[in-house]
Amino acid sequence: MKAFITVIGHDTVGVVAKVAALCSELNINIEDVTQSILQGMFAMIMLVDIQHMECSLDELKESILQEVPTMTVHVMHEDIFNSMHRI
């Protein structure tokens, strides 16, 4: 099982490190990540393996928000993502 994590907001030091450390603590494997700084705005998308995750997706989102409270965070199960992008 996989999920997508998106984090968007004003660029600050340590966002990637904080989210990655939290994923490690919750037994979530980061399979792919892309991040950009666009005119001072930070944007990151992570594809993560949640097969052995030790919390729910809602709890994951809340935990990320606690680590980066000024950011906008979305967590979406891969099945929902795939359903949204089918023609």
C-alpha positions as CSV (number, residue, x, y, z in Angstrom):
1,M,0.0,0.0,0.0
2,K,1.2,3.4,-0.9
3,A,0.2,7.0,-0.2
4,F,1.1,10.5,-1.3
5,I,2.1,13.2,1.1
6,T,2.1,16.8,-0.1
7,V,3.5,19.7,1.9
8,I,3.2,23.3,0.6
9,G,4.1,26.6,2.3
10,H,6.6,29.3,2.8
11,D,10.1,27.9,2.6
12,T,11.7,27.2,6.0
13,V,14.7,25.2,7.1
14,G,14.2,21.6,7.9
15,V,10.9,20.7,6.4
16,V,12.1,17.7,4.5
17,A,14.1,16.5,7.5
18,K,11.2,16.8,9.9
19,V,8.8,14.9,7.6
20,A,11.4,12.3,6.8
21,A,12.2,11.7,10.5
22,L,8.5,11.4,11.3
23,C,8.0,8.8,8.5
24,S,10.9,6.9,9.9
25,E,9.5,6.9,13.4
26,L,6.1,5.7,12.1
27,N,7.7,2.9,10.0
28,I,6.8,4.6,6.7
29,N,9.3,4.0,3.8
30,I,9.8,7.0,1.5
31,E,10.0,5.6,-2.0
32,D,10.2,8.8,-4.0
33,V,10.3,12.5,-3.2
34,T,10.4,15.7,-5.2
35,Q,10.6,19.2,-3.9
36,S,10.9,22.6,-5.3
37,I,11.2,26.2,-4.1
38,L,9.0,28.4,-6.3
39,Q,9.5,32.2,-5.6
40,G,10.0,31.5,-1.9
41,M,7.2,28.8,-1.6
42,F,8.2,25.3,-0.8
43,A,6.4,22.4,-2.5
44,M,7.1,18.7,-1.8
45,I,5.4,15.5,-2.9
46,M,6.4,12.1,-1.4
47,L,5.3,8.7,-2.5
48,V,5.5,6.5,0.6
49,D,5.0,2.8,1.4
50,I,2.5,2.6,4.3
51,Q,2.2,-1.2,4.5
52,H,3.9,-1.2,7.9
53,M,2.7,2.2,9.1
54,E,2.0,2.5,12.8
55,C,-0.9,4.9,12.6
56,S,-3.9,5.9,10.5
57,L,-3.6,8.3,7.5
58,D,-5.5,11.0,9.5
59,E,-3.0,10.5,12.4
60,L,-0.1,10.8,10.0
61,K,-1.5,14.1,8.6
62,E,-1.9,15.5,12.1
63,S,1.6,14.4,13.1
64,I,3.1,16.1,10.1
65,L,1.1,19.3,10.9
66,Q,2.5,19.3,14.4
67,E,6.0,19.1,12.9
68,V,5.5,21.8,10.3
69,P,2.5,23.8,11.5
70,T,2.8,26.7,9.1
71,M,2.5,24.3,6.1
72,T,-0.5,22.9,4.2
73,V,-0.4,19.1,4.3
74,H,-2.4,16.5,2.4
75,V,-2.1,12.8,2.8
76,M,-3.9,10.6,0.2
77,H,-4.1,6.9,-0.2
78,E,-2.9,5.7,-3.6
79,D,-6.3,4.1,-4.4
80,I,-8.0,7.5,-4.1
81,F,-5.2,9.2,-6.1
82,N,-5.6,6.6,-8.9
83,S,-9.4,6.9,-8.9
84,M,-9.1,10.6,-9.3
85,H,-6.8,10.3,-12.3
86,R,-8.6,7.7,-14.3
87,I,-10.3,8.7,-17.5
